[in-house]
């Protein structure tokens, strides 16, 4: 999550498909998103 927070944009993949994207991420935003991704 820390490394991803340096990116301008993150694309999240789940089961080989795009599950979402985030612009201007922070480490906390990435962790929060990943917690809810599998629900």
C-alpha positions as CSV (number, residue, x, y, z in Angstrom):
1,X,0.0,0.0,0.0
2,X,2.8,2.4,0.8
3,X,4.4,1.9,-2.7
4,X,1.0,2.3,-4.3
5,X,0.6,5.7,-2.6
6,X,3.4,7.1,-4.8
7,X,1.3,6.5,-8.0
8,X,-1.0,9.0,-9.7
9,X,-3.5,6.2,-10.4
10,X,-4.1,2.7,-9.3
11,X,-6.1,0.0,-11.1
12,X,-7.4,-2.8,-8.9
13,X,-7.8,-6.3,-10.4
14,X,-9.9,-9.1,-9.0
15,X,-10.0,-12.5,-10.7
16,X,-8.2,-11.0,-13.7
17,X,-10.8,-8.3,-14.2
18,X,-10.7,-4.6,-13.5
19,X,-12.4,-4.1,-10.1
20,X,-11.9,-0.4,-9.8
21,X,-9.4,2.5,-9.9
22,X,-8.3,5.3,-7.7
23,X,-6.7,8.6,-8.4
24,X,-4.2,10.3,-6.1
25,X,-4.2,7.4,-3.6
26,X,-2.9,7.5,-0.1
27,X,-1.7,4.4,1.8
28,X,-4.8,4.5,4.0
29,X,-7.2,4.8,1.0
30,X,-5.6,1.8,-0.7
31,X,-5.8,-0.3,2.5
32,X,-9.4,0.7,3.0
33,X,-10.3,-0.2,-0.6
34,X,-8.6,-3.5,-0.4
35,X,-10.5,-4.4,2.8
36,X,-13.8,-4.0,1.0
37,X,-12.7,-5.4,-2.4
38,X,-13.5,-9.0,-1.4
39,X,-16.9,-8.3,0.1
